[in-house]
Amino acid sequence: MVAYTTAPGDVEMGLEERTVVMVEKKSSTQRIWTVSGAILIVALCFGGVLLFAWYWSGKPEMMTQSGQTEALIEKDTAEKTDPHYTLKRISSKAKAAIHLEGSYDDESLTAELEWKDGQGQAFAQGGFQLANNQIVIPQSGLYFVYSQASFRVSCNDGEEESAGKRLTPLSHRIWRYSDSIGSRASLMSAVRSACQNTAQEDSYRSGQGWYNAIYLGAVFQLNKGDKLWTETNQPSQLETDEGKTFFGVFAL
């Protein structure tokens, strides 16, 4: 707001010839708004500086956490592509499950594939038992039964000309015995022909042999006390390294 005052005129000039001087006075309200605006600008600048400093101080930690997260995702993806890991993960969440690792000893009396529940990734829970190399079902219900047998067969019979041309049949089977049936019954089976005359003949001659795996897996209605076991026709040709030959069951 602007106020005006009148200066006293020259008496000699008379009332009609008085000179009026206009004096502008600034309002106190306008000064308050000016000061408030300046304070606000300073506060915004100071806040911006603090925000900038906080962002850069926390950025290295954020980058580290991001790198760790990406590494964990890559590791988890690699593990999930392994069928053996997937079966182990699913069965470990089941109420009742058993997973066995295969073992073979040429000098043993039985000379057959033996199953172990206390080595490698093998385990048993929920009432499952391993007795006489057989899995005993704890309760009646639906179960997923699976097994894998990995083979590496030497196809060279000592004659270079016939190397890789001698066929060797490989078979793997899961048997079931149930009191309700009164006899054994085949649950699953598969056959492979090793040492076929294919493009892999060079590997036969180099001594690497023929490699393949037989995998079996399906859902069955089983009864309490049922017994499951496997039969393999070439146990001496099996690869029993961890994760290559296994046998398991888990409840659904």
Disulfide bonds with the S-S distance in Angstrom:
Cys155-Cys195 2.00
